[in-house]
Amino acid sequence: MRRVANPTRKISITIPSRTFNALESHLSYDQSRSAFISNAIEEKLKDAEDFTLEDFSRIEILEHLQYKYDKDSPEDVLIQALLALH
């Protein structure tokens, strides 16, 4: 029995019908849906790894953080005060 260097795992996902239909019309009969989705996930993860905090301005970081905390929480008040300075 041969071992695969990078074994695969079966998963189940739910996607909108519109997305599924677009994928089906994009792929030819002999193309693998699993391979296409796997490659798309790998590309998305690779892109996510390429970012560091240095890639964003202070304002962009604060704008992102303002949606992370409950409104009027101490963190939110601090973030709003910092945003007001700019």
C-alpha positions as CSV (number, residue, x, y, z in Angstrom):
1,M,0.0,0.0,0.0
2,R,1.4,3.4,-1.1
3,R,1.4,6.3,1.3
4,V,0.6,9.8,0.0
5,A,2.9,12.6,1.0
6,N,0.1,15.0,1.5
7,P,-3.1,13.0,2.3
8,T,-6.5,14.5,1.6
9,R,-9.4,15.0,4.1
10,K,-13.0,14.8,3.2
11,I,-15.1,17.9,4.3
12,S,-18.6,19.1,3.8
13,I,-19.3,22.8,3.1
14,T,-22.3,24.8,2.4
15,I,-22.2,27.6,-0.3
16,P,-24.9,29.7,-1.9
17,S,-26.5,28.2,-5.0
18,R,-25.4,31.1,-7.1
19,T,-21.7,30.4,-6.1
20,F,-22.1,26.7,-6.8
21,N,-23.7,27.4,-10.2
22,A,-20.9,29.9,-11.1
23,L,-18.3,27.3,-10.1
24,E,-20.0,24.6,-12.1
25,S,-20.1,26.8,-15.2
26,H,-16.5,27.8,-14.7
27,L,-15.1,24.3,-14.6
28,S,-14.8,22.0,-17.6
29,Y,-16.1,18.4,-17.4
30,D,-12.7,17.0,-16.7
31,Q,-11.6,19.6,-14.0
32,S,-11.9,18.6,-10.3
33,R,-14.2,20.7,-8.2
34,S,-12.2,19.6,-5.1
35,A,-8.9,20.7,-6.6
36,F,-10.3,24.0,-7.6
37,I,-11.7,24.7,-4.1
38,S,-8.5,23.4,-2.4
39,N,-6.3,25.7,-4.6
40,A,-8.6,28.7,-3.9
41,I,-8.3,28.1,-0.1
42,E,-4.5,27.8,-0.3
43,E,-4.3,31.1,-2.2
44,K,-6.5,32.9,0.3
45,L,-4.5,31.5,3.2
46,K,-1.2,32.5,1.5
47,D,-2.5,36.0,0.9
48,A,-3.5,36.3,4.6
49,E,-0.1,35.2,5.7
50,D,1.5,38.0,3.6
51,F,0.1,40.8,5.8
52,T,1.7,42.2,8.9
53,L,0.6,45.1,11.1
54,E,3.2,47.2,9.3
55,D,1.1,46.9,6.1
56,F,-1.7,49.0,7.6
57,S,-1.8,52.6,8.8
58,R,-2.7,53.4,12.4
59,I,-6.1,54.7,11.2
60,E,-6.8,51.4,9.3
61,I,-6.0,49.4,12.4
62,L,-8.2,51.5,14.7
63,E,-11.0,51.4,12.2
64,H,-10.9,47.7,12.2
65,L,-10.7,47.5,16.0
66,Q,-13.7,49.8,16.4
67,Y,-16.0,46.9,15.3
68,K,-14.4,44.3,17.5
69,Y,-15.5,45.7,20.9
70,D,-19.0,46.4,22.3
71,K,-20.1,50.0,21.9
72,D,-19.2,52.2,24.9
73,S,-16.9,49.5,26.4
74,P,-13.6,50.8,27.8
75,E,-11.8,49.5,24.7
76,D,-14.3,51.2,22.4
77,V,-14.1,54.5,24.2
78,L,-10.3,54.4,23.9
79,I,-10.4,53.6,20.2
80,Q,-12.9,56.3,19.5
81,A,-10.7,58.8,21.4
82,L,-7.7,57.8,19.3
83,L,-9.7,58.1,16.1
84,A,-10.8,61.6,17.1
85,L,-7.2,62.7,17.3
86,H,-6.7,62.1,13.6
